[in-house]
Amino acid sequence: MNKIKLILMKRIIPALILLIALSSHVFGQVFKQSEPLAHTYSIVARDAETGEMAVAVQSHWFSVGTIVSWGKSGVGVIATQSFVNPAFGPDGLKLMEEGMDATSALKELVATDEGRDFRQVAFLDVHGNVYAFTGAKCIASAGHYVGENFSVQANMMLNDKVVPAMRNAYEANAHLPLAERVLEAMKAAEAAGGDIRGKQSAVLLVVSGKPAPHPWMDKLVDLRVDDHAEPLTELERLLKVHRAYDHMNRGDLAMEAGDMQLAMEEYAAAEQMFPDNLEMKYWKAIGLANSGRLNEALPIFKEIFQAAESWRELTRRLPAAGLLDLPEAGLKAILEL
């Protein structure tokens, strides 16, 4: 019996020692619960003309936008991925905001990170300086490419064609606004093979080259798809919605300024992008009514009320809020449609 125990101990103890060693070195220093696995592909980029900066990401990981993408107007953008060190996001932005360039900031953080071999990170600052790092133990296919005012990086890809595809697509679409341009690079990555595990979430973040006057104005575009069968397709749809509502907002501002022609142009642009959107139709009708063009507004109101009766009730409430200024007869004409 003692002989059997001795044999078992000889087999078990070395295995336990190995397990303990792995646990203390790998799991204790690198694979912390606070450092989630987010193998992915991403791009950081700056529009040299507008100064806008963007970071876009796609991964087979839930809600990748909560951990990988970081940005601040007037400062820069960051993608921190592979076995993510989330501290690289806020710490990197802080260093760049204090005046350190992207290269120096990332090198400083990487140098003090014990898990650096498992990291993949890209920093871009407001001046267009870019630096990327791919750790030696990132899962293949892994790599990055740093170009002028941009960097593309990927790990755990199906093949080694993803990074070149992103680079080529980004450089070929210089005519597009920055958000649409980086999205084309992301779509090219997916078409080239993408993440070997598939796809689940995506994010697109755009910030200004100038500091935002208020914290709530910091993000120019802030779109996330947390869990979707086709995250990039959904992200592209959301970007289109975002652009349409930009037109709506500009129309509202033009209305406040009394520029009815510009307001109608902006409302029309929004409606053209989403012709079935009742919200866009409705506020266009309100604008027409407020500008004395009630006869043009009435058919639009009628169409909206037929689609959803609740819009009629909303219209009844607008005069008290100062959003619909009509004589009693005009309001009655709308409500009786």
Secondary structure by P-SEA (a helix, b strand, c coil): caaaaaaaaaacaaaaaaaaaaaacccccccccccccccccbbbbbcccccccccccccccccccccccccccccbbbbbccccccccaaaaaaaaaacccaaaaaaaaaaaccccccccccccccccbbbbbbccccccccccccccccccccccccccaaaaaaaaaaaacccccaaaaaaaaaaaaaaaccccccccccbbbbbbccccccccccccbbbbbcccccaaaaaaaaaaaaaaaaaaaaaaaaaaacaaaaaaaaaaaaaaaccccaaaaaaaaaaaaaacccccaaaaaaaaaaacaaaaaaaaaccccccccccaaaaaaaaac
